[in-house]
Amino acid sequence: MRRIDVIAIGITIFTAGGVAYLFFETVGFDGISAGICSQSLLIIGLVGWTLTYLFRVMGKKMTYNQQVKDYEDAVLQKRLEAMSSEELEKLQ
């Protein structure tokens, strides 16, 4: 992820918190309650995102794991192609 992407995500989250605060204020909450509700939504979103990340890590569905698996498969395929027919028969 590039630095500009991280900055854009941060600005987006900051703006979403402000929009949520304004929404709760227009709905009828007072300032303190609107702030608590908007912060609660942001915290729930953060916890949800963290859980999805943890599920991907535990399930080994990360990009790095896929790259390692693809590399191992390619190395094994190349070794099989380099073997002679006698070596393949011996291996089987």
C-alpha distances in whole Angstrom, upper triangle without the diagonal:
4,7,8,6,7,11,11,11,13,16,16,17,19,21,21,23,25,26,27,29,31,31,33,35,36,37,39,38,39,36,36,35,33,31,31,30,27,26,27,25,22,23,23,20,18,21,20,16,17,20,18,15,18,20,17,17,21,21,19,17,14,12,14,17,17,17,19,22,22,22,25,27,26,28,31,31,32,34,36,37,38,41,44,46,48,45,43,47,47,44,45
4,5,5,7,9,10,11,13,15,16,17,19,20,21,23,25,26,27,29,31,31,33,35,36,37,40,38,39,36,36,36,33,31,32,31,28,27,28,26,23,24,25,22,20,23,23,19,20,23,21,19,22,23,21,21,25,25,23,21,18,16,17,21,21,20,22,25,24,25,28,29,29,31,33,34,34,37,39,39,40,43,46,48,50,47,46,50,50,46,47
4,5,5,6,9,10,11,12,14,16,17,18,20,21,23,24,26,27,29,30,32,33,35,36,38,37,37,34,34,34,32,29,30,30,26,25,27,26,22,23,25,22,20,23,23,20,20,23,22,20,23,25,23,23,27,27,25,24,20,19,20,23,24,23,25,28,28,28,31,33,32,34,37,37,38,40,42,42,43,46,50,52,54,51,49,53,53,50,51
4,5,5,6,9,10,10,12,14,15,16,18,20,21,22,24,26,27,28,30,31,33,34,36,35,35,32,33,33,30,28,29,29,25,25,27,25,21,23,25,22,20,23,23,20,21,24,23,21,24,26,24,25,28,29,27,25,22,21,22,26,26,25,28,30,30,30,33,35,34,36,39,39,39,42,44,44,45,48,52,53,56,53,51,55,55,52,53
4,5,5,6,9,10,10,12,14,15,16,18,20,21,22,24,26,26,28,30,31,32,35,33,34,31,32,32,29,27,28,27,23,23,24,22,19,21,22,19,17,20,20,17,18,21,19,18,21,23,21,22,25,26,24,22,19,18,20,23,23,23,26,28,27,28,31,32,32,34,37,37,38,40,42,42,44,46,50,52,54,51,49,53,53,50,50
4,5,5,6,9,10,11,12,14,15,17,19,20,21,23,24,25,27,29,30,31,33,32,32,29,29,29,27,24,25,25,21,20,22,20,17,18,20,17,15,18,18,15,16,19,18,16,20,22,20,21,24,25,24,22,19,18,20,23,24,24,26,28,28,29,32,33,34,35,38,38,39,41,43,44,45,48,51,53,55,52,50,54,54,50,51
4,5,5,6,9,10,11,12,14,15,17,18,20,21,23,24,26,27,29,30,32,30,31,28,28,28,26,23,25,24,21,20,22,21,17,19,21,18,16,20,21,17,19,22,21,20,23,25,24,24,28,29,28,26,23,22,24,27,27,27,30,32,32,33,36,37,37,39,41,42,42,45,47,47,48,51,55,56,59,56,54,57,57,54,55
4,5,5,6,9,10,10,12,14,15,16,18,20,21,22,24,26,27,28,30,29,30,27,27,28,25,23,24,23,20,19,22,19,16,19,20,17,16,20,20,17,19,22,21,20,23,25,23,24,28,28,28,25,23,22,24,27,27,27,30,32,32,33,36,37,37,39,42,42,43,45,47,47,49,51,55,56,59,56,54,57,58,54,55
4,6,5,6,9,10,10,12,14,15,16,18,20,21,22,24,26,27,29,27,28,26,26,26,23,21,22,21,17,17,19,16,13,15,17,13,12,16,16,13,15,18,17,16,20,21,20,21,25,25,25,23,20,20,23,25,25,26,29,30,31,32,35,36,36,38,40,41,42,44,46,46,48,50,54,55,57,55,53,56,56,53,53
4,5,5,6,9,10,11,13,14,15,17,19,20,21,23,24,26,28,26,26,23,23,23,21,18,20,19,16,15,17,16,12,14,16,13,12,16,17,14,16,19,19,18,21,23,22,23,26,27,27,25,23,23,25,27,28,29,31,33,33,34,37,38,39,41,43,44,44,47,48,49,51,53,57,58,60,57,55,58,59,55,56
4,6,5,6,8,10,11,12,14,15,17,18,20,21,22,24,26,25,25,22,23,23,20,18,20,19,16,15,18,16,13,16,18,15,15,19,19,17,19,22,22,21,24,26,25,26,30,30,30,28,26,26,28,30,31,31,34,36,36,37,40,41,41,43,46,46,47,49,51,52,53,56,59,61,63,60,58,61,62,58,59
4,5,5,6,9,10,10,12,14,15,16,18,20,21,22,24,23,24,22,22,22,19,17,19,18,14,14,17,14,12,15,16,13,13,17,17,15,17,20,20,19,23,24,24,25,28,29,29,26,25,25,27,30,30,31,33,35,35,36,39,40,40,43,45,45,46,49,50,51,52,55,58,60,62,59,57,60,60,57,57
4,5,5,6,9,10,10,12,14,15,16,18,20,21,23,21,22,20,20,19,16,15,16,15,11,11,13,11,8,11,13,10,10,14,14,13,15,18,18,18,21,22,22,24,26,27,28,26,24,25,27,29,30,31,33,35,35,37,39,40,41,43,45,45,47,49,50,51,53,55,59,60,62,59,57,60,60,57,57
4,5,5,6,9,10,11,13,14,16,17,19,20,22,20,20,17,18,18,15,13,15,15,11,11,14,12,9,12,15,13,13,16,17,16,18,21,21,21,24,26,26,27,29,31,31,29,27,28,30,32,33,34,36,38,38,40,42,43,44,46,48,49,50,52,54,54,56,58,62,63,65,62,60,63,64,60,60
4,5,5,6,9,10,11,12,14,15,16,18,20,19,20,17,18,18,15,13,16,15,11,12,15,13,11,15,16,14,15,18,19,18,20,23,23,23,26,28,27,29,32,33,33,31,29,30,32,34,34,35,38,39,40,41,44,45,45,48,50,50,51,54,55,56,57,60,63,64,67,64,62,65,65,62,62
4,5,5,6,8,10,10,12,14,15,16,19,17,19,16,17,17,13,12,14,13,9,10,12,10,8,12,13,11,13,16,16,15,18,20,20,21,24,25,25,27,30,30,31,29,28,29,31,33,33,35,37,38,39,41,43,44,44,47,49,49,50,53,54,55,57,59,62,63,66,63,61,63,64,60,60
4,5,5,6,9,10,11,12,14,15,17,15,16,13,14,13,10,9,11,10,6,7,10,8,7,10,12,11,12,15,16,16,18,20,21,22,24,26,26,28,30,31,32,30,29,30,32,34,35,36,39,40,41,42,45,45,47,49,50,51,53,55,56,57,59,61,64,65,67,64,62,65,66,62,62
4,5,5,6,9,10,11,12,14,16,14,15,12,13,14,10,9,12,11,8,10,13,11,11,14,16,15,16,19,20,20,22,24,25,25,28,30,30,32,34,35,36,34,32,33,36,38,38,39,42,43,44,45,48,49,49,52,53,54,55,58,59,60,62,64,67,68,71,68,66,68,69,65,65
4,5,5,6,9,10,10,12,14,14,15,13,15,14,11,11,13,12,9,11,14,12,11,15,16,15,17,20,20,20,22,24,25,26,28,30,30,32,34,35,36,34,33,33,36,38,38,39,42,43,44,46,48,48,49,52,53,54,55,58,59,59,61,64,67,68,70,68,65,68,69,65,65
4,5,5,6,9,10,10,13,11,13,12,13,12,8,9,10,8,5,9,10,8,9,13,13,13,15,17,18,18,21,22,23,24,27,28,29,31,32,33,35,33,32,33,36,37,38,39,42,43,43,45,47,48,49,52,53,54,55,58,59,59,62,64,67,68,70,67,65,67,68,64,64
4,5,5,6,9,10,11,9,10,8,10,9,5,6,9,8,5,8,11,10,11,14,15,15,17,19,20,21,23,25,26,27,29,30,31,33,35,36,37,36,35,36,38,40,41,42,44,45,46,48,50,51,52,54,56,57,58,60,62,62,64,67,70,71,73,70,68,71,71,67,67
4,5,5,6,9,10,10,10,9,12,11,8,9,12,11,9,12,14,13,14,17,18,18,20,23,23,24,26,28,28,30,32,33,34,36,38,39,40,38,37,38,41,42,43,44,47,48,48,50,52,53,54,56,58,59,60,62,64,64,66,69,72,73,75,72,70,73,73,69,69
4,5,5,6,9,9,11,11,13,12,8,10,13,10,9,13,14,12,14,17,17,17,20,22,22,23,25,27,27,29,31,32,33,35,37,38,39,37,36,38,40,42,42,44,46,47,47,50,52,52,53,56,57,58,59,62,63,63,66,68,71,72,74,71,69,71,72,68,68
4,5,5,6,6,8,9,10,8,5,8,10,8,8,11,12,11,13,16,16,17,19,21,21,23,25,26,27,29,31,32,33,35,37,38,39,38,37,39,41,43,43,45,47,48,49,51,53,53,55,57,58,59,61,63,64,65,67,69,72,73,75,72,70,72,73,69,69
4,5,5,5,6,7,9,8,6,9,11,10,10,13,15,14,16,19,19,20,22,24,25,26,28,30,31,32,34,35,37,39,40,41,43,41,40,42,44,46,46,48,50,51,52,54,56,57,58,60,62,62,64,66,67,68,70,72,75,76,78,75,73,76,76,72,72
4,5,7,9,10,13,12,9,12,15,13,13,16,17,17,18,21,22,22,24,26,26,28,30,31,32,34,36,37,38,40,42,42,44,42,41,43,45,47,47,49,51,52,53,55,57,57,59,61,63,63,65,67,68,69,71,73,76,77,79,76,74,77,77,73,73
4,6,9,11,13,11,9,13,14,12,12,16,16,16,18,21,20,21,24,25,25,27,30,30,31,33,35,36,37,39,41,41,43,41,41,43,45,46,47,49,51,52,52,55,57,57,58,61,62,62,64,67,67,68,71,72,76,76,78,76,73,76,76,72,72
4,7,9,12,10,9,12,14,12,13,17,17,17,20,22,22,23,25,27,27,29,31,32,33,35,37,38,39,41,42,43,45,44,43,45,48,49,49,51,53,54,55,57,59,60,61,63,65,65,67,69,70,71,73,75,78,79,81,78,76,78,79,75,75
4,7,8,6,5,9,10,9,11,14,14,15,17,19,19,21,23,24,25,27,29,30,31,33,35,36,37,39,40,42,43,42,42,43,46,47,48,50,52,52,54,56,57,58,60,62,63,64,66,68,69,70,72,74,77,78,80,77,74,77,77,73,73
4,6,5,6,9,10,11,12,14,15,17,18,20,21,23,24,26,27,29,30,32,33,35,36,38,39,41,42,43,45,44,43,45,47,48,49,51,53,54,55,57,59,60,61,63,65,66,67,69,70,72,74,75,79,80,82,79,76,79,79,75,75
4,6,5,6,9,10,11,12,14,15,17,18,20,21,23,24,26,27,29,30,32,33,35,36,38,39,41,42,44,42,41,43,45,47,48,49,51,52,53,55,57,58,59,61,63,64,65,67,69,70,72,74,77,78,80,77,75,77,78,74,74
4,5,5,6,9,10,11,12,14,15,16,18,20,21,22,24,26,27,28,30,32,33,35,36,37,39,40,42,41,40,42,44,45,46,48,50,51,52,54,56,57,58,60,62,63,65,66,68,69,71,73,76,77,79,76,74,76,76,72,72
4,5,5,6,9,10,10,12,14,15,16,18,20,21,22,24,26,27,29,30,31,33,35,36,37,39,40,39,39,41,43,44,45,47,49,50,51,53,55,56,57,59,61,62,63,65,66,68,70,71,75,76,77,74,72,75,75,71,71
4,6,5,6,9,10,11,12,14,15,17,18,20,21,23,24,26,27,29,30,32,33,35,36,38,39,38,37,39,41,42,43,45,47,48,49,51,53,54,55,57,59,60,61,63,64,66,68,69,73,74,76,73,70,73,73,69,69
4,5,5,6,8,10,11,12,14,15,16,18,20,21,22,24,26,27,28,30,32,33,34,36,37,36,35,37,39,40,42,43,45,46,48,49,51,52,54,55,57,58,60,62,63,64,66,68,71,72,74,71,69,72,72,68,68
4,6,5,6,9,10,10,12,14,15,16,18,20,21,22,24,26,27,28,30,31,32,34,36,35,34,36,38,39,41,43,44,45,47,49,50,51,53,55,56,57,59,61,62,63,65,67,70,71,73,70,68,70,70,66,66
4,5,5,6,9,10,10,12,14,15,16,18,20,21,23,24,26,27,29,30,31,33,35,33,33,35,37,38,39,41,43,44,45,47,49,50,51,53,55,56,58,59,60,62,64,65,69,70,71,68,66,69,69,65,65
4,5,5,6,9,10,11,12,14,15,17,18,20,21,23,25,26,27,29,30,32,33,32,31,33,35,36,37,39,41,42,43,45,47,48,49,51,53,54,55,57,58,60,62,63,67,68,70,67,64,67,67,63,63
4,5,5,6,9,10,10,12,14,15,16,18,20,21,22,24,26,27,28,30,31,30,29,31,33,35,36,38,39,41,42,44,45,46,48,50,51,52,54,56,57,58,60,62,65,66,68,65,63,66,66,62,62
4,5,5,6,9,10,10,12,14,15,16,18,20,21,22,24,26,27,28,30,29,29,31,33,34,35,37,39,40,41,43,45,46,47,49,50,51,53,55,56,58,60,61,65,65,67,64,62,64,64,61,60
4,5,5,6,9,10,10,12,14,15,17,18,20,21,23,24,26,27,29,27,27,29,31,32,33,35,37,38,39,41,43,44,45,47,48,49,51,53,54,55,58,59,63,63,65,62,60,62,63,59,59
4,5,5,6,9,10,10,12,14,15,17,18,20,21,23,24,26,27,26,25,27,29,30,31,33,35,36,37,39,41,42,43,45,46,47,49,51,52,53,55,57,61,62,63,60,58,61,61,57,57
4,5,5,6,8,10,10,12,14,15,16,18,20,21,22,24,26,25,24,26,28,29,30,32,34,35,37,38,40,41,43,44,46,47,49,50,52,53,55,56,60,61,63,59,57,60,60,56,56
4,5,5,6,9,10,11,12,14,15,16,19,20,21,22,24,23,23,26,28,28,29,32,33,34,36,38,39,40,42,44,45,46,48,49,50,52,54,55,59,60,61,58,56,58,58,55,54
4,6,5,6,9,10,11,12,14,15,17,18,20,21,23,21,21,23,25,26,27,29,31,32,33,35,37,37,39,41,42,43,45,47,48,49,51,53,56,57,59,56,54,56,57,53,53
4,5,5,6,9,10,11,12,14,16,17,18,20,21,20,19,21,23,24,26,27,29,30,32,33,35,36,38,39,41,42,44,45,47,48,50,52,55,56,58,55,53,55,55,51,52
4,5,5,6,9,10,10,12,14,15,16,18,20,19,19,22,23,24,25,28,29,30,31,33,34,36,38,39,40,42,44,45,46,48,50,51,55,55,57,54,52,54,54,50,50
4,5,5,6,9,10,11,13,14,15,17,18,17,17,20,22,23,24,26,28,28,30,32,33,34,36,38,39,40,42,44,44,46,48,49,53,54,55,52,50,52,52,49,48
4,5,5,6,9,10,11,13,14,15,17,15,15,17,19,20,21,23,25,26,27,29,31,31,33,35,36,37,39,41,42,43,45,47,51,51,53,50,48,50,51,47,47
4,5,5,6,9,10,11,12,14,15,15,14,17,18,19,21,23,24,25,27,28,29,31,33,34,35,37,39,40,41,43,45,46,50,51,52,49,47,50,49,46,46
4,5,5,6,9,10,10,12,14,14,14,17,19,19,20,23,24,24,26,28,29,30,32,34,35,36,38,40,41,42,44,46,49,50,51,48,46,48,48,44,44
4,5,5,6,9,10,10,12,11,11,15,17,16,18,20,22,22,24,26,27,28,30,32,32,34,36,37,38,40,42,43,47,47,49,46,44,46,46,42,42
4,5,5,6,9,10,11,10,9,12,14,14,16,18,19,20,22,24,25,26,28,29,30,32,34,35,36,38,40,41,45,46,47,44,42,45,45,41,41
4,5,5,6,8,10,10,10,14,15,14,16,19,19,20,22,24,25,26,28,30,30,32,34,35,36,38,40,41,45,46,47,44,42,44,44,40,40
4,5,5,6,8,9,10,14,15,14,15,18,19,19,21,24,24,25,27,29,29,31,33,34,35,37,39,40,43,44,45,42,40,42,42,38,38
4,6,5,6,5,6,10,12,11,12,15,16,16,18,20,21,22,24,26,26,28,30,31,32,34,36,37,40,41,43,40,37,40,40,36,36
4,5,5,6,6,10,10,9,12,14,14,15,18,19,20,21,23,25,25,27,29,30,31,33,35,36,40,41,42,39,37,39,39,35,36
4,5,8,9,13,13,11,14,16,16,16,19,21,20,22,25,26,26,28,30,31,32,34,36,36,40,41,42,38,36,39,38,34,35
4,5,8,12,13,10,11,15,15,14,17,19,19,19,22,24,24,25,28,29,29,32,34,34,38,38,39,36,34,36,36,32,32
4,6,9,9,6,8,11,11,11,14,16,15,17,19,21,21,23,25,26,27,29,31,32,35,36,37,34,32,34,34,30,31
4,7,8,7,7,10,11,11,13,15,16,17,19,21,21,23,25,26,27,29,31,32,36,36,38,35,33,35,35,32,32
4,6,5,7,9,10,11,13,15,16,17,19,20,22,23,25,26,28,29,31,32,36,37,39,36,34,37,37,33,33
4,6,5,6,9,10,11,12,14,15,16,18,20,21,23,24,26,27,29,31,34,36,37,34,32,36,36,32,33
4,5,5,6,9,10,11,12,14,15,17,18,20,21,23,24,26,27,29,33,34,36,33,31,34,34,30,31
4,5,5,6,9,10,11,12,14,15,17,18,20,21,23,24,26,28,31,32,34,31,29,32,32,28,29
4,5,5,6,9,10,11,12,14,15,16,18,20,21,23,24,26,30,31,33,30,28,30,31,27,28
4,5,5,6,9,10,11,12,14,15,16,18,20,21,23,25,28,30,32,29,27,30,30,27,28
4,5,5,6,9,10,11,12,14,15,17,18,20,21,23,27,28,30,26,25,28,28,24,26
4,5,5,6,9,10,11,12,14,15,17,18,20,22,25,26,28,25,23,26,26,22,23
4,6,5,6,9,10,10,12,14,15,16,18,20,24,25,27,24,22,25,26,22,23
4,5,5,6,9,10,11,12,14,15,17,19,22,24,26,23,21,25,25,22,23
4,5,5,6,9,10,11,12,14,15,17,21,22,24,20,19,22,22,18,20
4,6,5,6,9,10,11,12,14,16,19,20,22,19,17,20,21,17,18
4,5,5,6,9,10,11,12,14,18,19,22,19,17,21,21,18,19
4,5,5,6,9,10,11,13,16,18,20,17,16,19,20,17,18
4,5,5,6,9,10,11,14,16,17,14,13,16,16,13,15
4,5,5,6,9,10,13,15,17,14,12,16,17,14,15
4,5,5,6,9,12,14,17,14,13,17,17,15,17
4,5,5,6,10,12,14,11,10,14,14,12,14
4,5,5,9,10,12,9,8,11,12,10,12
4,6,8,10,12,11,9,13,14,13,14
4,7,10,12,10,10,13,14,13,15
4,7,8,6,6,10,10,10,12
4,5,5,6,9,10,11,12
4,5,5,6,9,10,11
4,5,5,6,9,10
4,5,5,6,9
4,5,5,6
4,5,5
4,5
4
